[in-house]
Amino acid sequence: MEIAADEGHEGARLALEVMTYRLAKYIASMAVACGGVDALVFTGGIGENSRNIRAKTVSYLDFLGLHIDTKANMEKRYGNSGIISPTDSSPAVLVVPTNEELMIAHDTAQLAGFMEEAG
């Protein structure tokens, strides 16, 4: 969808705009419920790999003090994790890779009685 939007497809561009706006709204509503934000973490397929979606989403959240360092945002993709907010910015914005398959394997082993629950 990002490629189509970059190539000028208006529907794709609009879909990405709606998605990032809604994501920012949900983050903001959770910030209200939690009394603020300590950090914003992007993970999973889109969160780990889409610098454009991260940047657009965070641009809506600048009133919460969230900002993105463009260079760091470009570098943190495809398994590269770390902070993507400016060094002097608080709260921090991070990219953290996830391994869903490993978590499923751990949960399965635990349910089958092959390992004890961590805790």
All heavy atoms as an XYZ file, in Angstrom:
883
protein
N       0.817     -1.171      0.000
C       0.000      0.000      0.000
C       0.879      1.260      0.000
O       0.538      2.227     -0.653
C      -0.927     -0.011      1.197
C      -1.868      1.142      1.128
S      -3.476      1.059      1.914
C      -3.721     -0.538      2.434
N       1.979      1.218      0.740
C       2.876      2.378      0.769
C       3.473      2.662     -0.606
O       3.615      3.820     -0.996
C       3.988      2.175      1.792
C       3.507      2.318      3.213
C       4.644      2.182      4.202
O       4.935      1.035      4.583
O       5.220      3.215      4.573
N       3.803      1.612     -1.336
C       4.353      1.794     -2.678
C       3.313      2.441     -3.579
O       3.610      3.386     -4.319
C       4.837      0.445     -3.258
C       6.042     -0.060     -2.468
C       5.176      0.573     -4.745
C       6.436     -1.489     -2.786
N       2.077      1.948     -3.500
C       1.000      2.524     -4.315
C       0.785      3.991     -3.957
O       0.600      4.836     -4.843
C      -0.286      1.732     -4.137
N       0.815      4.311     -2.675
C       0.645      5.709     -2.255
C       1.780      6.573     -2.790
O       1.548      7.681     -3.277
C       0.573      5.795     -0.731
N       3.011      6.046     -2.723
C       4.168      6.776     -3.244
C       4.080      6.987     -4.751
O       4.609      7.960     -5.281
C       5.471      6.042     -2.910
C       5.820      6.112     -1.433
O       5.254      6.975     -0.720
O       6.655      5.286     -0.988
N       3.390      6.070     -5.434
C       3.223      6.184     -6.887
C       2.028      7.048     -7.273
O       1.705      7.158     -8.443
C       3.103      4.791     -7.503
C       4.386      3.993     -7.417
C       4.235      2.555     -7.891
O       3.088      2.086     -8.112
O       5.276      1.884     -8.035
N       1.358      7.620     -6.266
C       0.279      8.554     -6.540
C      -1.131      7.993     -6.482
O      -2.090      8.698     -6.813
N      -1.293      6.746     -6.047
C      -2.635      6.170     -5.941
C      -3.373      6.848     -4.785
O      -2.998      6.698     -3.616
C      -2.538      4.661     -5.709
C      -3.850      3.958     -5.805
N      -4.775      3.979     -4.795
C      -4.385      3.217     -6.807
C      -5.834      3.276     -5.146
N      -5.618      2.796     -6.373
N      -4.406      7.604     -5.122
C      -5.111      8.413     -4.120
C      -5.785      7.553     -3.054
O      -5.795      7.905     -1.874
C      -6.132      9.325     -4.795
C      -6.777     10.327     -3.879
C      -5.794     11.253     -3.158
O      -4.709     11.542     -3.698
O      -6.117     11.700     -2.038
N      -6.349      6.413     -3.443
C      -7.001      5.528     -2.471
C      -6.013      4.981     -1.455
O      -6.311      4.903     -0.262
N      -4.842      4.598     -1.928
C      -3.801      4.083     -1.027
C      -3.324      5.180     -0.090
O      -3.120      4.941      1.108
C      -2.635      3.515     -1.831
N      -3.144      6.377     -0.623
C      -2.701      7.501      0.205
C      -3.724      7.791      1.292
O      -3.393      7.989      2.458
C      -2.471      8.751     -0.653
C      -1.799      9.881      0.135
C      -2.055     11.244     -0.476
N      -3.461     11.610     -0.520
C      -4.200     11.984      0.546
N      -3.683     12.008      1.743
N      -5.469     12.316      0.410
N      -5.009      7.784      0.912
C      -6.083      8.048      1.868
C      -6.155      6.947      2.930
O      -6.336      7.228      4.119
C      -7.421      8.182      1.143
C      -8.633      8.473      2.017
C      -8.464      9.782      2.786
C      -9.891      8.512      1.157
N      -5.998      5.695      2.510
C      -6.034      4.583      3.466
C      -4.926      4.717      4.506
O      -5.157      4.508      5.702
C      -5.920      3.255      2.723
N      -3.730      5.086      4.076
C      -2.623      5.278      5.011
C      -2.870      6.463      5.935
O      -2.545      6.417      7.123
C      -1.305      5.454      4.261
C      -0.773      4.195      3.580
C       0.423      4.518      2.704
C      -0.420      3.130      4.607
N      -3.447      7.500      5.401
C      -3.776      8.678      6.217
C      -4.783      8.312      7.304
O      -4.609      8.670      8.473
C      -4.333      9.786      5.318
C      -4.636     11.066      6.037
C      -3.397     11.782      6.538
O      -2.336     11.662      5.906
O      -3.486     12.453      7.579
N      -5.835      7.589      6.928
C      -6.860      7.174      7.892
C      -6.250      6.253      8.945
O      -6.494      6.404     10.148
C      -8.044      6.489      7.168
C      -8.980      5.806      8.156
C      -8.804      7.502      6.322
N      -5.433      5.304      8.498
C      -4.819      4.358      9.432
C      -3.939      5.059     10.462
O      -4.049      4.795     11.665
C      -3.986      3.341      8.660
C      -3.306      2.321      9.534
S      -2.273      1.270      8.527
C      -0.883      1.102      9.603
N      -3.065      5.961     10.016
C      -2.152      6.621     10.949
C      -2.902      7.576     11.872
O      -2.560      7.693     13.047
C      -1.018      7.351     10.208
O      -1.565      8.258      9.252
C      -0.107      6.360      9.507
N      -3.924      8.228     11.365
C      -4.722      9.125     12.203
C      -5.440      8.331     13.299
O      -5.426      8.712     14.468
C      -5.725      9.896     11.346
C      -6.578     10.843     12.137
C      -6.067     12.059     12.588
C      -7.889     10.521     12.458
C      -6.851     12.931     13.325
C      -8.676     11.388     13.197
C      -8.157     12.589     13.629
O      -8.932     13.448     14.363
N      -6.044      7.218     12.909
C      -6.744      6.393     13.907
C      -5.778      5.802     14.924
O      -6.069      5.752     16.115
C      -7.533      5.283     13.214
C      -8.772      5.792     12.528
C      -9.570      4.674     11.928
N     -10.774      5.194     11.299
C     -11.567      4.474     10.551
N     -11.314      3.193     10.340
N     -12.642      5.012     10.018
N      -4.622      5.351     14.444
C      -3.618      4.825     15.367
C      -3.208      5.888     16.373
O      -3.141      5.626     17.586
C      -2.407      4.313     14.589
C      -1.237      3.763     15.407
C      -1.681      2.633     16.326
C      -0.124      3.309     14.478
N      -2.973      7.102     15.900
C      -2.599      8.200     16.798
C      -3.721      8.496     17.794
O      -3.453      8.764     18.974
C      -2.251      9.443     15.986
N      -4.976      8.452     17.340
C      -6.102      8.675     18.250
C      -6.131      7.638     19.364
O      -6.354      7.967     20.529
C      -7.445      8.628     17.499
C      -7.793      9.888     16.792
C      -9.209      9.950     16.233
C     -10.029      8.730     16.308
N     -11.380      8.875     15.751
N      -5.899      6.370     19.017
C      -5.914      5.316     20.032
C      -4.748      5.465     21.000
O      -4.903      5.266     22.207
C      -5.906      3.931     19.385
C      -7.214      3.598     18.703
C      -7.251      3.330     17.350
C      -8.416      3.577     19.413
C      -8.457      3.040     16.717
C      -9.623      3.292     18.791
C      -9.634      3.021     17.444
O     -10.824      2.738     16.821
N      -3.592      5.818     20.488
C      -2.443      6.047     21.367
C      -2.742      7.201     22.317
O      -2.484      7.114     23.523
C      -1.161      6.316     20.545
C      -0.754      5.061     19.779
C      -0.032      6.804     21.454
C       0.302      5.294     18.714
N      -3.295      8.288     21.792
C      -3.625      9.455     22.623
C      -4.666      9.092     23.680
O      -4.547      9.518     24.839
C      -4.112     10.609     21.754
N      -5.666      8.301     23.314
C      -6.686      7.922     24.299
C      -6.088      7.058     25.400
O      -6.448      7.185     26.570
C      -7.865      7.215     23.628
O      -7.506      5.945     23.148
N      -5.143      6.182     25.036
C      -4.486      5.370     26.056
C      -3.583      6.229     26.939
O      -3.452      5.971     28.135
C      -3.699      4.237     25.409
C      -4.608      3.150     24.835
S      -3.691      1.778     24.135
C      -3.585      2.303     22.428
N      -2.978      7.261     26.360
C      -2.147      8.177     27.152
C      -2.995      8.882     28.199
O      -2.558      9.063     29.335
C      -1.462      9.194     26.242
N      -4.202      9.257     27.831
C      -5.108      9.892     28.793
C      -5.459      8.911     29.904
O      -5.394      9.239     31.089
C      -6.392     10.400     28.094
C      -7.443     10.828     29.107
C      -6.064     11.555     27.150
N      -5.803      7.685     29.533
C      -6.179      6.673     30.526
C      -5.026      6.342     31.466
O      -5.242      6.041     32.635
C      -6.662      5.402     29.819
N      -3.793      6.415     30.958
C      -2.605      6.081     31.757
C      -2.011      7.291     32.469
O      -1.056      7.150     33.226
C      -1.535      5.453     30.870
S      -2.015      3.839     30.239
N      -2.520      8.462     32.178
C      -1.992      9.665     32.816
C      -0.702     10.161     32.192
O       0.057     10.894     32.810
N      -0.423      9.765     30.961
C       0.777     10.221     30.263
C       1.460      9.091     29.523
O       0.955      7.969     29.470
N       2.608      9.392     28.967
C       3.365      8.427     28.175
C       4.807      8.416     28.668
O       5.441      9.470     28.754
C       3.348      8.806     26.671
C       4.209      7.862     25.858
C       1.935      8.841     26.132
N       5.316      7.239     28.996
C       6.729      7.085     29.335
C       7.547      6.798     28.086
O       8.675      7.258     27.956
C       6.930      5.958     30.347
C       6.289      6.271     31.689
O       6.348      7.440     32.116
O       5.723      5.353     32.303
N       6.969      6.014     27.175
C       7.631      5.670     25.917
C       6.580      5.149     24.952
O       5.540      4.640     25.366
C       8.696      4.608     26.131
N       6.868      5.289     23.673
C       6.027      4.724     22.630
C       6.873      3.706     21.889
O       7.962      4.023     21.409
C       5.542      5.810     21.667
C       4.716      5.334     20.474
C       3.436      4.634     20.931
C       4.382      6.512     19.564
N       6.383      2.458     21.820
C       7.141      1.372     21.207
C       6.402      0.876     19.974
O       5.233      0.509     20.052
C       7.336      0.205     22.200
C       8.081     -0.944     21.547
C       8.058      0.687     23.449
N       7.104      0.860     18.845
C       6.585      0.280     17.619
C       7.169     -1.116     17.488
O       8.381     -1.304     17.629
C       6.981      1.120     16.399
C       6.232      2.414     16.289
C       6.781      3.590     16.768
C       4.971      2.455     15.702
C       6.097      4.790     16.670
C       4.279      3.648     15.599
C       4.841      4.820     16.077
N       6.309     -2.106     17.204
C       6.750     -3.484     17.053
C       5.858     -4.184     16.048
O       4.920     -3.594     15.517
C       6.775     -4.192     18.431
O       7.486     -5.413     18.328
C       5.394     -4.394     18.988
N       6.104     -5.430     15.794
C       5.328     -6.161     14.802
C       5.728     -5.748     13.397
O       6.581     -4.884     13.204
N       5.128     -6.369     12.402
C       5.511     -6.147     11.015
C       5.535     -4.696     10.585
O       6.552     -4.185     10.109
N       4.439     -3.991     10.754
C       4.374     -2.592     10.322
C       5.207     -1.715     11.246
O       5.973     -0.868     10.797
C       2.913     -2.103     10.270
C       2.155     -2.839      9.165
C       2.857     -0.590     10.046
C       0.662     -2.566      9.151
N       5.071     -1.908     12.538
C       5.800     -1.077     13.488
C       7.306     -1.205     13.373
O       8.043     -0.247     13.574
N       7.770     -2.400     13.037
C       9.210     -2.624     12.898
C       9.762     -2.110     11.577
O      10.932     -1.740     11.504
C       9.518     -4.126     12.968
C       9.398     -4.722     14.336
C       9.680     -6.207     14.315
O      10.691     -6.620     13.717
O       8.874     -6.959     14.884
N       8.954     -2.100     10.531
C       9.493     -1.906      9.192
C       9.034     -0.658      8.448
O       9.655     -0.283      7.464
C       9.187     -3.138      8.341
C       9.801     -4.378      8.933
O      10.983     -4.401      9.246
N       9.000     -5.408      9.119
N       7.954     -0.023      8.863
C       7.437      1.101      8.099
C       7.814      2.442      8.719
O       7.131      2.959      9.596
C       5.917      1.020      7.957
O       5.466      2.147      7.231
N       8.894      3.003      8.225
C       9.337      4.307      8.730
C       8.287      5.383      8.446
O       8.118      6.309      9.229
C      10.685      4.670      8.134
C      10.632      4.913      6.640
C      12.005      5.209      6.058
N      11.903      5.588      4.676
C      11.919      4.756      3.656
N      12.029      3.461      3.874
N      11.829      5.196      2.422
N       7.571      5.275      7.322
C       6.574      6.289      6.971
C       5.383      6.263      7.924
O       4.901      7.317      8.342
C       6.092      6.094      5.532
C       7.182      6.347      4.523
O       8.097      7.130      4.761
N       7.105      5.669      3.387
N       4.912      5.080      8.251
C       3.775      4.975      9.167
C       4.178      5.434     10.558
O       3.424      6.141     11.236
C       3.189      3.554      9.157
C       2.479      3.341      7.814
C       2.255      3.328     10.337
C       1.934      1.960      7.594
N       5.373      5.083     11.000
C       5.840      5.566     12.311
C       5.914      7.086     12.319
O       5.432      7.740     13.251
C       7.215      4.968     12.641
C       7.192      3.483     12.884
C       8.505      2.962     13.428
N       9.674      3.298     12.656
C      10.460      2.429     12.048
N      10.183      1.130     12.100
N      11.541      2.834     11.387
N       6.527      7.665     11.290
C       6.701      9.123     11.247
C       5.359      9.837     11.204
O       5.154     10.825     11.919
C       7.560      9.509     10.049
N       4.454      9.364     10.371
C       3.145     10.026     10.243
C       2.358      9.909     11.544
O       1.741     10.869     11.995
C       2.372      9.411      9.076
C       1.063     10.076      8.796
C       1.260     11.486      8.284
C      -0.069     12.095      7.906
N       0.032     13.512      7.624
N       2.376      8.739     12.153
C       1.651      8.544     13.412
C       2.192      9.468     14.494
O       1.428     10.164     15.181
C       1.744      7.072     13.864
O       1.193      6.233     12.841
C       0.998      6.854     15.173
N       3.498      9.505     14.652
C       4.110     10.338     15.692
C       3.894     11.820     15.405
O       3.763     12.618     16.338
C       5.600      9.988     15.867
C       6.296     10.971     16.793
C       5.733      8.570     16.417
N       3.791     12.199     14.142
C       3.559     13.619     13.829
C       2.247     14.115     14.418
O       2.130     15.286     14.771
C       3.591     13.857     12.318
O       2.412     13.372     11.688
N       1.265     13.239     14.550
C      -0.002     13.618     15.181
C       0.126     13.734     16.703
O      -0.753     14.297     17.353
C      -1.093     12.588     14.874
C      -1.604     12.595     13.472
C      -1.485     11.485     12.659
C      -2.229     13.719     12.950
C      -1.966     11.473     11.367
C      -2.720     13.726     11.658
C      -2.589     12.604     10.878
O      -3.067     12.610      9.595
N       1.180     13.174     17.268
C       1.313     13.079     18.726
C       2.351     14.023     19.306
O       2.763     13.861     20.447
C       1.650     11.625     19.101
C       0.603     10.592     18.680
C       1.153      9.186     18.813
C      -0.674     10.770     19.488
N       2.729     15.043     18.550
C       3.753     15.962     19.059
C       3.287     16.697     20.309
O       4.097     17.065     21.142
C       4.233     16.931     17.980
C       3.155     17.866     17.485
O       1.959     17.621     17.731
O       3.521     18.865     16.834
N       1.995     16.863     20.493
C       1.483     17.535     21.691
C       1.749     16.729     22.962
O       1.709     17.266     24.074
C      -0.017     17.847     21.560
C      -0.897     16.633     21.631
C      -1.498     16.273     22.824
C      -1.112     15.852     20.505
C      -2.309     15.155     22.896
C      -1.916     14.736     20.559
C      -2.518     14.378     21.761
N       2.066     15.435     22.791
C       2.429     14.591     23.933
C       3.943     14.586     24.172
O       4.433     13.885     25.049
C       1.958     13.143     23.699
C       0.454     12.908     23.706
C       0.149     11.476     23.290
C      -0.135     13.205     25.075
N       4.662     15.356     23.366
C       6.110     15.411     23.488
C       6.825     14.345     22.677
O       8.030     14.157     22.824
N       6.080     13.629     21.838
C       6.665     12.566     21.017
C       7.195     13.144     19.712
O       6.499     13.887     19.025
C       5.616     11.486     20.723
C       5.114     10.739     21.957
C       3.841      9.989     21.650
C       6.182      9.794     22.468
N       8.429     12.797     19.386
C       9.081     13.291     18.173
C       9.944     12.174     17.585
O      10.337     11.253     18.293
C       9.954     14.505     18.477
C       9.218     15.593     19.157
N       8.322     16.424     18.519
C       9.207     15.983     20.453
C       7.809     17.278     19.379
N       8.329     17.030     20.581
N      10.259     12.305     16.300
C      11.080     11.303     15.609
C      12.325     11.960     15.043
O      12.249     13.046     14.484
C      10.276     10.632     14.480
C       9.213      9.727     15.064
C      11.178      9.914     13.500
C       8.988      8.417     14.407
N      13.447     11.280     15.200
C      14.684     11.660     14.534
C      14.656     10.953     13.176
O      14.660      9.723     13.107
C      15.883     11.190     15.362
C      17.202     11.465     14.682
O      17.529     10.753     13.709
O      17.909     12.379     15.124
N      14.619     11.725     12.097
C      14.437     11.164     10.756
C      15.519     10.144     10.408
O      15.222      9.071      9.872
C      14.406     12.292      9.708
O      13.366     13.204     10.064
C      14.139     11.753      8.322
N      16.759     10.451     10.714
C      17.865      9.534     10.388
C      17.723      8.226     11.176
O      17.853      7.140     10.611
C      19.209     10.196     10.684
C      20.413      9.351     10.310
C      21.711     10.131     10.530
C      22.914      9.361     10.068
N      23.405      8.395     11.012
N      17.461      8.318     12.455
C      17.296      7.113     13.281
C      16.097      6.299     12.803
O      16.149      5.064     12.762
C      17.131      7.490     14.751
N      15.019      6.975     12.424
C      13.827      6.291     11.928
C      14.138      5.522     10.645
O      13.650      4.411     10.445
C      12.701      7.290     11.692
C      11.374      6.624     11.420
O      11.060      5.563     11.964
N      10.589      7.239     10.572
N      14.962      6.081      9.780
C      15.354      5.403      8.536
C      16.200      4.164      8.830
O      16.080      3.155      8.145
C      16.153      6.349      7.642
C      15.369      7.491      7.064
S      14.261      6.974      5.760
C      15.437      6.592      4.482
N      17.052      4.235      9.831
C      17.989      3.148     10.136
C      17.343      1.979     10.871
O      17.811      0.851     10.769
C      19.143      3.680     10.987
C      20.023      4.673     10.263
C      21.005      5.375     11.179
O      20.905      5.223     12.422
O      21.869      6.094     10.649
N      16.295      2.240     11.623
C      15.696      1.211     12.473
C      14.573      0.495     11.721
O      13.387      0.778     11.889
C      15.158      1.814     13.773
C      16.175      2.579     14.578
C      17.335      1.712     15.008
C      18.228      2.439     15.969
N      19.554      2.695     15.503
N      14.988     -0.454     10.876
C      14.048     -1.293     10.144
C      14.673     -2.658      9.921
O      15.879     -2.819     10.038
C      13.707     -0.687      8.775
C      13.025      0.643      8.856
C      12.563      1.137      7.515
N      13.611      1.048      6.495
C      13.380      1.155      5.194
N      12.176      1.354      4.749
N      14.371      1.082      4.337
N      13.820     -3.617      9.592
C      14.270     -4.955      9.216
C      15.187     -5.586     10.266
O      16.283     -6.039      9.978
C      14.931     -4.930      7.837
C      14.076     -4.244      6.801
C      14.528     -3.111      6.145
C      12.795     -4.709      6.524
C      13.727     -2.464      5.217
C      11.988     -4.062      5.600
C      12.460     -2.947      4.947
O      11.664     -2.298      4.030
N      14.726     -5.568     11.505
C      15.465     -6.199     12.587
C      16.380     -5.285     13.369
O      16.931     -5.683     14.381
N      16.562     -4.064     12.895
C      17.380     -3.091     13.635
C      16.501     -2.389     14.653
O      15.568     -1.689     14.280
C      18.007     -2.071     12.682
C      18.998     -2.710     11.748
O      19.780     -3.551     12.158
N      18.954     -2.321     10.493
N      16.803     -2.567     15.905
C      15.988     -1.975     16.961
C      16.697     -0.791     17.584
O      17.888     -0.598     17.398
C      15.683     -3.020     18.034
O      16.876     -3.461     18.632
N      15.938      0.004     18.321
C      16.529      1.100     19.060
C      15.629      2.301     19.144
O      14.469      2.283     18.729
N      16.186      3.345     19.684
C      15.462      4.600     19.892
C      15.439      5.383     18.582
O      16.463      5.531     17.927
C      16.116      5.427     21.013
C      16.034      4.649     22.328
C      15.457      6.793     21.143
C      16.804      5.269     23.472
N      14.249      5.886     18.215
C      14.118      6.679     16.995
C      13.699      8.113     17.291
O      13.432      8.875     16.368
C      13.160      6.024     15.981
C      11.746      5.867     16.558
C      13.720      4.688     15.510
C      10.712      5.428     15.540
N      13.668      8.467     18.552
C      13.377      9.853     18.923
C      14.692     10.604     19.100
O      15.741      9.984     19.306
C      12.545      9.906     20.209
O      13.139      9.143     21.230
N      14.657     11.937     19.033
C      15.886     12.706     19.272
C      16.444     12.396     20.657
O      15.695     12.079     21.590
C      15.421     14.162     19.175
C      14.183     14.114     18.344
C      13.529     12.803     18.677
N      17.751     12.489     20.814
C      18.390     12.119     22.080
C      17.903     12.965     23.251
O      17.885     12.494     24.381
C      19.920     12.228     21.975
O      20.264     13.542     21.536
C      20.472     11.200     21.005
N      17.511     14.206     22.994
C      17.063     15.088     24.070
C      15.547     15.087     24.233
O      14.990     15.919     24.935
C      17.560     16.515     23.829
C      17.027     17.120     22.537
O      16.504     16.365     21.687
O      17.142     18.344     22.377
N      14.874     14.133     23.592
C      13.415     14.086     23.589
C      12.909     13.144     24.673
O      13.476     12.097     24.921
C      12.932     13.611     22.221
O      11.530     13.589     22.155
N      11.835     13.534     25.299
C      11.166     12.685     26.276
C       9.675     12.904     26.130
O       9.236     14.048     26.075
C      11.620     13.041     27.687
O      11.007     12.192     28.621
N       8.908     11.871     26.010
C       9.220     10.457     26.119
C       9.930      9.915     24.881
O       9.921     10.520     23.820
C       7.851      9.801     26.288
C       6.858     10.780     25.772
C       7.477     12.129     25.858
N      10.533      8.746     25.046
C      11.279      8.112     23.962
C      10.329      7.389     23.014
O       9.255      6.930     23.411
C      12.278      7.114     24.537
N      10.749      7.300     21.760
C      10.043      6.500     20.757
C      11.029      5.421     20.316
O      12.175      5.721     19.972
C       9.590      7.351     19.557
C       8.832      6.501     18.551
C       8.730      8.535     20.017
N      10.590      4.164     20.354
C      11.480      3.034     20.071
C      10.895      2.083     19.030
O       9.674      2.005     18.877
C      11.717      2.207     21.341
C      12.327      2.899     22.527
C      11.266      3.395     23.464
C      13.239      1.952     23.228
N      11.788      1.341     18.398
C      11.424      0.214     17.542
C      11.990     -1.024     18.209
O      13.188     -1.077     18.516
C      12.005      0.369     16.120
C      11.735     -0.873     15.294
C      11.441      1.609     15.444
N      11.122     -2.017     18.458
C      11.536     -3.246     19.125
C      11.035     -4.437     18.312
O       9.830     -4.641     18.198
C      10.983     -3.318     20.564
C      11.349     -4.637     21.217
C      11.469     -2.139     21.391
N      11.953     -5.208     17.737
C      11.532     -6.391     16.978
C      10.834     -7.404     17.881
O      11.113     -7.486     19.071
C      12.841     -6.978     16.439
C      13.803     -5.851     16.481
C      13.396     -5.010     17.653
N       9.947     -8.155     17.282
C       9.227     -9.182     18.017
C       9.449    -10.528     17.340
O       9.831    -10.581     16.178
C       7.724     -8.849     18.090
O       7.086     -9.782     18.941
C       7.074     -8.870     16.733
N       9.232    -11.576     18.078
C       9.375    -12.923     17.534
C       8.146    -13.719     17.955
O       8.183    -14.442     18.953
C      10.671    -13.564     18.033
C      10.965    -14.873     17.352
O      10.072    -15.542     16.833
N      12.226    -15.269     17.358
N       7.069    -13.567     17.182
C       5.810    -14.217     17.524
C       5.939    -15.743     17.554
O       5.365    -16.409     18.418
C       4.698    -13.831     16.540
C       4.254    -12.393     16.638
C       4.963    -11.491     15.628
O       5.939    -11.940     14.985
O       4.541    -10.332     15.504
N       6.706    -16.290     16.604
C       6.857    -17.745     16.539
C       7.494    -18.301     17.811
O       7.081    -19.337     18.327
C       7.690    -18.148     15.310
C       7.013    -17.877     13.985
C       7.216    -16.441     13.493
O       7.934    -15.649     14.151
O       6.633    -16.105     12.447
N       8.499    -17.588     18.336
C       9.149    -18.031     19.568
C       8.168    -17.988     20.739
O       8.131    -18.907     21.559
C      10.376    -17.169     19.870
C      11.136    -17.519     21.152
C      11.683    -18.947     21.097
C      12.258    -16.522     21.389
N       7.366    -16.950     20.817
C       6.393    -16.839     21.909
C       5.345    -17.949     21.819
O       4.950    -18.528     22.834
C       5.718    -15.472     21.906
C       6.665    -14.333     22.240
S       7.587    -14.570     23.774
C       6.285    -14.724     24.972
N       4.907    -18.277     20.609
C       3.943    -19.369     20.429
C       4.571    -20.690     20.877
O       3.938    -21.490     21.571
C       3.466    -19.441     18.964
C       2.604    -18.220     18.636
C       2.692    -20.738     18.701
C       2.319    -18.033     17.154
N       5.827    -20.910     20.510
C       6.526    -22.135     20.915
C       6.653    -22.213     22.433
O       6.415    -23.277     23.033
C       7.905    -22.201     20.253
N       7.009    -21.092     23.079
C       7.126    -21.072     24.552
C       5.781    -21.374     25.205
O       5.710    -22.182     26.144
C       7.641    -19.711     25.034
C       9.117    -19.571     24.986
N       9.919    -19.693     26.088
C       9.940    -19.303     23.952
C      11.173    -19.526     25.749
N      11.222    -19.281     24.443
N       4.726    -20.711     24.723
C       3.396    -20.924     25.302
C       2.937    -22.370     25.114
O       2.349    -22.977     26.016
C       2.381    -19.953     24.700
C       2.596    -18.528     25.147
O       3.368    -18.300     26.111
O       2.004    -17.608     24.538
N       3.198    -22.925     23.937
C       2.820    -24.302     23.657
C       3.575    -25.260     24.575
O       2.979    -26.179     25.155
C       3.097    -24.649     22.182
O       2.356    -23.737     21.358
C       2.691    -26.080     21.863
N       4.875    -25.047     24.721
C       5.675    -25.901     25.603
C       5.190    -25.807     27.043
O       5.116    -26.818     27.754
C       7.151    -25.520     25.506
N       4.828    -24.623     27.468
C       4.338    -24.439     28.832
C       3.000    -25.148     29.021
O       2.805    -25.872     30.000
C       4.200    -22.951     29.137
C       3.713    -22.672     30.534
C       3.493    -21.189     30.779
O       3.999    -20.363     30.041
N       2.738    -20.883     31.785
N       2.080    -24.975     28.080
C       0.765    -25.620     28.180
C       0.877    -27.142     28.131
O       0.090    -27.849     28.761
C      -0.147    -25.122     27.069
C      -0.643    -23.678     27.221
C      -1.336    -23.214     25.944
C      -1.571    -23.556     28.422
N       1.865    -27.637     27.395
C       2.073    -29.081     27.286
C       2.840    -29.638     28.477
O       3.016    -30.851     28.594
C       2.816    -29.407     25.991
N       3.296    -28.764     29.375
C       3.996    -29.208     30.568
C       5.477    -29.461     30.365
O       6.119    -30.072     31.223
N       6.037    -28.994     29.273
C       7.458    -29.200     29.008
C       8.339    -28.171     29.690
O       9.549    -28.344     29.791
C       7.747    -29.193     27.495
C       7.126    -30.358     26.796
C       6.184    -30.142     25.799
C       7.459    -31.668     27.120
C       5.614    -31.212     25.131
C       6.876    -32.734     26.449
C       5.948    -32.514     25.452
N       7.763    -27.061     30.119
C       8.558    -26.056     30.824
C       7.666    -25.354     31.834
O       6.452    -25.306     31.691
C       9.204    -25.052     29.862
C       8.266    -24.300     28.956
S       9.109    -23.290     27.724
C       9.652    -21.896     28.642
N       8.294    -24.832     32.891
C       7.559    -24.133     33.920
C       7.283    -22.710     33.506
O       8.033    -22.126     32.723
C       8.348    -24.149     35.234
C       8.509    -25.535     35.797
C       9.279    -25.500     37.114
O       9.201    -24.484     37.831
O       9.933    -26.509     37.408
N       6.226    -22.156     34.084
C       5.871    -20.766     33.788
C       6.940    -19.848     34.350
O       7.368    -19.992     35.492
C       4.518    -20.433     34.419
C       4.036    -19.059     34.070
C       2.627    -18.797     34.569
O       1.916    -19.759     34.921
O       2.243    -17.622     34.616
N       7.379    -18.903     33.533
C       8.364    -17.904     33.996
C       7.668    -16.936     34.923
O       6.516    -16.606     34.741
C       8.974    -17.180     32.804
N       8.380    -16.452     35.876
C       7.717    -15.478     36.695
C       8.444    -15.170     37.894
O       8.346    -14.429     38.699
